[in-house]
């Protein structure tokens, strides 16, 4: 009877955790033979992590200008690009939300109120931001200004 010896528990953990972004490569070799038959196998897996994929949304509360960015390798770069994109359309822009491998949304409410949220999908991010606005009393004035994903 053959015995498999895993080299790393990390590879087993990855096999149990579904991920669309993880890249795993495994090879199996024989460590011990008995009368010409492999009796001890060894499986070695390597894992290549996904790139960071940061995104951000900047928003101007008075101008209602927005700018976004996605698929950047750092939070600071995602924020600076979103802010720069927003400032092309309004002078009162501020970074409202940043996210990594998720989606973000910005919602405006009454007056100059603004709310942000993240979610696993664009619909979830919008819904979460709308819920914050509604909870704060925004009601019918709650409007999705922008939503974007960074994967």
C-alpha positions in Angstrom: 0.0 0.0 0.0 1.4 3.4 -1.0 1.7 6.3 1.5 1.7 9.9 0.4 3.8 12.3 2.4 2.7 16.0 1.9 5.7 18.4 2.1 3.7 21.4 3.2 0.4 21.9 5.0 0.0 25.1 3.1 -0.7 23.2 -0.1 -3.3 21.1 1.6 -4.9 24.3 3.0 -5.0 25.8 -0.5 -6.6 22.7 -1.8 -9.4 23.1 0.8 -9.8 26.8 0.2 -11.3 27.7 -3.2 -9.7 30.7 -4.8 -10.0 32.0 -8.3 -6.7 33.8 -8.0 -4.4 31.2 -6.5 -2.1 29.3 -8.8 -0.9 26.0 -7.4 1.4 23.5 -9.1 2.0 20.1 -7.7 4.4 17.3 -8.6 4.6 13.7 -7.2 7.7 11.6 -7.0 8.6 8.3 -5.5 10.8 8.4 -2.4 11.0 4.6 -1.7 10.8 1.6 -3.9 10.3 -2.0 -2.7 11.0 -4.8 -5.3 10.7 -2.3 -8.1 7.4 -0.8 -6.9 6.9 2.6 -5.4 5.8 2.3 -1.8 6.3 5.9 -0.6 5.2 8.9 -2.7 6.0 12.5 -2.0 3.9 15.4 -3.3 5.4 18.8 -3.5 3.3 21.9 -4.2 4.3 25.4 -5.0 2.0 28.4 -4.7 2.1 31.7 -6.6 0.1 34.3 -4.8 -2.0 36.7 -6.8 -0.9 40.3 -7.4 -2.4 42.8 -4.8 -5.0 44.5 -7.0 -5.9 47.6 -5.0 -8.6 50.0 -6.0 -10.1 53.2 -4.7 -12.9 55.8 -5.3 -12.6 59.5 -4.7 -15.6 61.7 -4.5 -16.5 65.4 -4.2 -19.4 66.0 -1.8 -20.4 69.4 -3.3 -19.4 68.9 -6.9 -20.5 65.2 -7.0 -17.4 64.5 -9.1 -15.9 61.1 -8.8 -12.7 59.3 -9.9 -11.7 55.7 -9.6 -8.7 53.4 -9.9 -8.3 49.6 -9.9 -5.7 46.9 -10.2 -2.8 48.8 -8.6 -0.1 47.1 -6.6 -0.4 49.4 -3.6 -3.1 51.2 -1.6 -1.3 54.6 -1.9 -1.1 54.3 -5.7 -4.8 53.4 -6.0 -5.8 56.3 -3.8 -3.6 58.9 -5.6 -4.9 57.8 -9.1 -8.5 57.9 -8.0 -8.0 61.4 -6.4 -6.3 62.7 -9.5 -9.1 61.3 -11.7 -11.7 63.0 -9.5 -9.9 66.3 -9.4 -10.3 66.6 -13.2 -14.0 67.1 -12.6 -14.2 68.8 -9.2 -12.0 70.6 -6.7 -13.5 69.1 -3.5 -12.5 65.5 -4.0 -11.4 63.2 -1.2 -10.7 59.5 -1.2 -13.8 57.8 0.2 -12.9 54.1 0.0 -10.0 51.8 -0.9 -10.2 48.0 -1.3 -8.2 45.0 -2.3 -9.6 42.3 -4.5 -13.1 43.5 -3.8 -15.6 46.1 -5.0 -16.3 49.6 -3.5 -19.2 52.0 -3.9 -19.9 55.6 -2.9 -23.5 56.8 -2.3 -24.6 60.4 -1.7 -27.5 61.3 0.6 -29.1 64.5 1.7 -27.1 67.7 1.4 -23.4 66.8 1.2 -23.5 63.5 3.0 -21.7 60.6 1.4 -21.3 57.0 2.4 -19.0 54.2 1.2 -18.9 50.5 1.5 -17.1 47.4 0.1 -18.5 44.1 -1.0 -17.5 40.8 -2.8 -19.4 42.0 -5.9 -20.4 45.3 -7.3 -24.1 44.7 -6.3 -23.0 43.9 -2.7 -20.9 47.1 -2.5 -23.7 49.2 -3.8 -26.2 47.6 -1.5 -24.0 48.0 1.6 -23.4 51.7 0.8 -27.2 52.3 0.2 -28.0 50.6 3.5 -25.6 52.9 5.4 -27.2 55.9 3.7 -30.8 54.7 4.4 -29.9 53.9 8.0 -28.6 57.4 8.5 -32.0 58.8 7.3 -31.1 59.5 3.6 -34.1 57.7 2.3 -35.1 58.5 -1.2 -32.2 61.0 -1.5 -29.7 58.0 -1.5 -28.1 57.8 -4.9 -25.2 55.5 -6.0 -22.6 57.9 -7.4 -20.1 55.3 -8.4 -19.0 51.6 -7.9 -16.0 49.7 -9.2 -14.2 46.4 -8.6 -10.5 45.6 -8.4 -9.7 41.9 -9.0 
